[in-house]
Amino acid sequence: MNTEIQHPVLGIDHGEARIGLAITDPVGIMAHPLETIQVKTTDPIDRIIDLVRERQIKQLVLGLPLRMDGSEGTAAEKIRAFGIELAERIDLPLHYIDESLTTVAAAEKLHQAGKNAQKQKSLIDQAAAVEILTNWLDQHSQDPIF
């Protein structure tokens, strides 16, 4: 039996102005907020590469904004283009997951915790990344990689 601790998974909530990031604990059980990348001041792919090295990330999960009917539109096309660029520069498995309503769920959880999501946009981006990563973890909790 392999008792080696699995490396973390990075969840990514890609937005026009900010990219929220979340990370799993070392064994891949829970997702936690990590940071928010300000796209105007930081190259997101360079920063993600740095985090992959620093945190020994094993996999990437990128939220994909699907329409309510499950189809992909122009927003999803932009995210897939980002994913392709990311995959060209990082040799790790990249998974897409529907991120529909993750920002709404994140805002509600922040509100319940007494936080004003509108005043703390970088916080909501991280919380949305946590939702994306948690949803992915829930879908893959039976996979042998965990």
Protein Blocks (a to p, Z undefined) as FASTA:
>chain_A
ZZbdcdddddddddfkbccdddddfkomaccdfbdcdfklocfklmmmmmmmmnopabdc
ddddddfkopacfklmmmmmmmmmmmmmpccddddddfehklmmmmmmmmmnopafklmm
mlmmmmmmmmmmmmmmmmmmmpmkZZ
